Amino acid sequence: MTAPAPTPRSPRSSGLLPRRPHPTRSLTAVFSRMTNVLIGLCCAVFVLGPASGLNRIYGTGDALLKAQTAYFERWGVIPLDLWSGSVRALVTPLTALFVHGSWLHLLGNMLFLYVFGAMAEARMGRLPFTAFYLIIGYLALLGYAAAHADSGQTLVGASGSISGVLGAFLYLFPTARVTSLFPFLFFLPLRFPAWIVLLFWFVIQWQAAQDDPRGPGVAYLAHVIGFALGFLYAWARYGRDSVGATRANDRATEEESQP
């Protein structure tokens, strides 16, 4: 996919490539600073931590594996510990948002945030967007932990927050155009309205969550919760009239940006 032009995973590579029309370039550059800060923080935490394998302070081989396990247990969410009443454990749904398990996990999440975060931030404003990102991510991980309260598996990643951004984007910019690359169509680039792409993504996450009730591997349920909360927030906060104005502006922008 390319970045949505206004009417222009878990950790999975999304194939998203940024592209914005000239009329909105200055707007997104000004209002996407917190999106860039969040991306920078996640990348810095990953590179400096043991998961990247780049920081030699953690050693190599078995020593590195032990350091990674201890790191994830300290900063990630462990549902079994979360409900034990520990104050430290209650903070982990927030710290876990900045911890990723692998390069693929990190790059997949950051690519989605880069593509969809800028326009969502431009619509919400810097501070409201940042608060939205952190709160939705916290609640998504909390919801996952509640559904798997007896699990001792560690959960890390910004997928819950980013899923919330996707849900809000669906409500705020449903007619934005997104260019998608589909492997089963030989990576042929096709342009679709955002509502088609994001609803398709949501259905996949929902189905995966149903097929994987025990919750190992990718926390699909956290994606579903985050997406639903993000959409509901945008619906409750901005309402029909505000969104109608946004969509009208998007259509005008698309007409100006056509080649």
C-alpha positions as CSV (number, residue, x, y, z in Angstrom):
1,M,0.0,0.0,0.0
2,T,1.0,3.6,-0.4
3,A,0.1,6.3,2.1
4,P,-3.5,7.4,1.8
5,A,-4.1,10.5,-0.3
6,P,-6.9,12.5,1.1
7,T,-9.8,11.5,-0.9
8,P,-6.4,11.8,-1.6
9,R,0.3,-6.1,12.5
10,S,1.5,-7.9,15.6
11,P,4.1,-7.3,13.7
12,R,3.7,-7.9,10.0
13,S,5.2,-6.2,7.0
14,S,2.4,-4.3,5.3
15,G,4.0,-3.2,2.1
16,L,3.0,0.4,2.8
17,L,4.9,3.1,0.9
18,P,4.3,6.7,1.7
19,R,2.8,9.1,-0.8
20,R,1.0,12.3,-0.1
21,P,-0.4,14.9,-2.5
22,H,1.3,18.3,-2.6
23,P,-1.7,20.3,-1.3
24,T,-1.5,18.5,2.1
25,R,2.2,18.1,2.3
26,S,2.8,21.2,4.5
27,L,-0.2,20.3,6.7
28,T,0.9,16.8,7.5
29,A,4.5,17.9,8.0
30,V,3.4,20.4,10.6
31,F,0.9,18.2,12.4
32,S,2.7,14.8,12.2
33,R,5.5,15.6,14.6
34,M,4.2,13.4,17.4
35,T,3.8,10.5,14.9
36,N,7.5,10.9,14.0
37,V,8.4,11.2,17.7
38,L,6.6,7.9,18.5
39,I,8.3,6.2,15.6
40,G,11.6,7.5,16.7
41,L,11.1,6.3,20.3
42,C,10.1,2.8,19.3
43,C,13.1,2.5,16.9
44,A,15.5,3.9,19.6
45,V,14.2,1.5,22.3
46,F,14.5,-1.4,19.9
47,V,18.0,-0.6,18.7
48,L,19.3,0.0,22.2
49,G,17.6,-3.1,23.6
50,P,18.6,-6.8,23.3
51,A,16.0,-7.7,20.7
52,S,17.9,-5.9,17.9
53,G,21.1,-7.8,18.5
54,L,23.1,-4.7,17.8
55,N,23.9,-3.7,21.4
56,R,26.9,-5.7,22.4
57,I,26.4,-5.0,26.1
58,Y,23.9,-7.8,26.1
59,G,26.4,-10.3,24.8
60,T,25.8,-13.1,22.2
61,G,24.4,-16.6,22.0
62,D,22.8,-17.9,25.2
63,A,23.6,-14.7,27.1
64,L,21.7,-12.6,24.6
65,L,18.7,-15.0,24.7
66,K,18.6,-14.7,28.5
67,A,18.9,-10.9,28.3
68,Q,16.0,-10.8,25.7
69,T,13.8,-13.0,27.9
70,A,14.5,-10.9,31.0
71,Y,13.9,-7.7,29.0
72,F,10.5,-8.7,27.7
73,E,9.4,-10.0,31.1
74,R,10.4,-6.7,32.7
75,W,8.8,-4.3,30.2
76,G,6.1,-6.4,28.5
77,V,2.6,-7.4,29.7
78,I,2.2,-10.8,31.5
79,P,-1.5,-11.2,32.1
80,L,-1.0,-13.5,35.1
81,D,1.1,-10.8,36.8
82,L,-1.1,-8.0,35.7
83,W,-4.0,-9.1,37.8
84,S,-1.8,-9.9,40.8
85,G,-2.2,-6.4,42.2
86,S,1.4,-5.4,41.5
87,V,1.8,-1.6,40.8
88,R,4.7,-2.3,38.5
89,A,2.7,-4.8,36.4
90,L,-0.1,-2.1,35.9
91,V,2.5,0.1,34.2
92,T,3.5,-2.6,31.7
93,P,0.6,-2.1,29.2
94,L,2.2,1.4,28.7
95,T,5.9,0.4,28.5
96,A,5.0,-2.6,26.3
97,L,3.9,-0.2,23.6
98,F,7.5,0.8,22.9
99,V,9.0,-2.7,23.0
100,H,9.1,-4.9,19.9
101,G,10.2,-8.5,19.5
102,S,12.0,-8.5,16.2
103,W,12.9,-6.3,13.2
104,L,9.9,-7.5,11.3
105,H,7.7,-6.7,14.2
106,L,9.1,-3.2,14.5
107,L,9.1,-2.3,10.8
108,G,5.6,-3.6,10.2
109,N,4.1,-1.6,13.0
110,M,6.1,1.6,12.3
111,L,5.1,1.4,8.6
112,F,1.5,1.4,9.5
113,L,1.9,4.2,12.0
114,Y,3.8,6.3,9.4
115,V,1.3,5.8,6.7
116,F,-1.9,6.4,8.7
117,G,-0.7,8.3,11.8
118,A,0.1,11.6,10.1
119,M,-3.4,12.4,8.8
120,A,-5.0,11.2,12.0
121,E,-2.7,13.5,14.0
122,A,-3.4,16.4,11.7
123,R,-7.1,15.9,12.3
124,M,-6.9,15.4,16.1
125,G,-4.0,17.7,17.0
126,R,-0.7,16.7,18.6
127,L,-1.6,16.3,22.2
128,P,-5.0,14.7,21.7
129,F,-3.5,12.3,19.2
130,T,-0.6,11.3,21.6
131,A,-3.1,10.8,24.5
132,F,-5.3,8.8,22.1
133,Y,-2.4,6.6,21.0
134,L,-1.3,5.8,24.5
135,I,-4.7,5.3,26.1
136,I,-6.1,3.1,23.3
137,G,-2.9,1.0,23.3
138,Y,-3.1,0.6,27.0
139,L,-6.7,-0.5,26.9
140,A,-6.1,-2.9,24.0
141,L,-3.4,-4.7,25.9
142,L,-5.5,-4.6,29.1
143,G,-8.4,-6.1,27.2
144,Y,-6.2,-8.9,25.8
145,A,-4.8,-9.6,29.3
146,A,-8.4,-9.8,30.7
147,A,-9.3,-12.3,28.0
148,H,-6.2,-14.4,28.8
149,A,-5.9,-13.7,32.5
150,D,-4.2,-17.1,33.3
151,S,-1.5,-16.7,30.6
152,G,2.1,-16.3,31.5
153,Q,3.2,-15.3,28.0
154,T,4.7,-11.9,27.5
155,L,3.0,-9.5,25.2
156,V,4.9,-6.5,23.6
157,G,4.4,-4.1,20.7
158,A,2.5,-1.1,19.6
159,S,0.0,-3.0,17.5
160,G,-2.9,-2.1,19.8
161,S,-2.2,1.6,19.6
162,I,-1.7,1.4,15.8
163,S,-4.9,-0.6,15.4
164,G,-6.7,2.3,17.2
165,V,-5.2,4.7,14.7
166,L,-6.5,2.6,11.9
167,G,-10.0,2.5,13.4
168,A,-10.0,6.3,13.9
169,F,-8.7,6.8,10.3
170,L,-11.6,4.6,9.0
171,Y,-14.1,6.9,10.5
172,L,-12.3,10.2,9.7
173,F,-11.1,9.5,6.2
174,P,-13.1,6.6,4.7
175,T,-12.8,7.8,1.1
176,A,-9.0,8.4,1.2
177,R,-7.4,6.3,-1.5
178,V,-4.8,3.7,-0.5
179,T,-2.7,1.9,-3.0
180,S,-2.3,-1.8,-2.0
181,L,0.1,-4.5,-3.1
182,F,-1.4,-8.0,-2.9
183,P,1.0,-10.9,-3.1
184,F,-1.7,-13.2,-4.5
185,L,-2.1,-10.8,-7.4
186,F,1.7,-10.8,-8.1
187,F,2.1,-7.5,-6.1
188,L,0.0,-5.6,-8.6
189,P,-0.6,-2.1,-7.2
190,L,-4.3,-1.4,-6.9
191,R,-6.0,1.7,-5.4
192,F,-9.0,1.3,-3.1
193,P,-10.9,3.6,-0.7
194,A,-9.5,3.3,2.8
195,W,-12.8,1.8,4.1
196,I,-12.3,-1.2,1.9
197,V,-8.7,-1.8,2.9
198,L,-9.2,-1.2,6.6
199,L,-12.4,-3.2,6.9
200,F,-10.7,-6.1,5.0
201,W,-7.8,-5.8,7.5
202,F,-10.2,-5.8,10.5
203,V,-12.0,-8.9,9.2
204,I,-8.7,-10.8,8.9
205,Q,-7.7,-9.8,12.5
206,W,-11.2,-10.8,13.8
207,Q,-11.0,-14.2,12.1
208,A,-7.5,-14.8,13.3
209,A,-8.6,-13.9,16.9
210,Q,-11.4,-16.5,16.6
211,D,-9.1,-19.2,15.3
212,D,-6.5,-18.6,18.0
213,P,-8.4,-18.5,21.3
214,R,-5.4,-19.4,23.5
215,G,-3.6,-16.3,22.3
216,P,0.0,-17.5,21.4
217,G,2.1,-15.6,18.9
218,V,0.4,-12.5,17.5
219,A,-2.1,-10.9,19.8
220,Y,-4.9,-10.5,17.3
221,L,-7.5,-9.8,19.9
222,A,-5.5,-6.7,21.0
223,H,-5.7,-5.5,17.3
224,V,-9.5,-6.0,17.3
225,I,-10.0,-4.2,20.6
226,G,-7.7,-1.3,19.5
227,F,-9.4,-0.9,16.2
228,A,-12.9,-0.9,17.7
229,L,-12.0,1.6,20.4
230,G,-10.3,3.9,17.9
231,F,-13.3,3.9,15.6
232,L,-15.8,4.4,18.5
233,Y,-13.7,7.3,19.8
234,A,-13.6,9.1,16.5
235,W,-17.3,8.6,16.1
236,A,-18.1,9.9,19.6
237,R,-15.6,12.8,19.5
238,Y,-16.0,14.2,16.0
239,G,-19.6,13.3,15.0
240,R,-21.3,13.3,11.7
241,D,-21.1,17.1,10.9
242,S,-17.3,17.4,11.6
243,V,-16.5,14.3,9.6
244,G,-18.7,15.4,6.7
245,A,-16.6,18.6,6.5
246,T,-13.4,16.6,6.6
247,R,-14.6,14.4,3.7
248,A,-15.6,17.3,1.6
249,N,-12.2,18.8,2.1
250,D,-10.6,15.5,1.2
251,R,-12.5,15.3,-2.1
252,A,-11.4,18.8,-3.1
253,T,-7.8,17.9,-2.2
254,E,-7.9,14.8,-4.3
255,E,-9.1,16.7,-7.4
256,E,-6.3,19.1,-7.0
257,S,-3.7,16.4,-6.7
258,Q,-4.6,14.3,-9.7
259,P,-1.7,14.0,-12.2
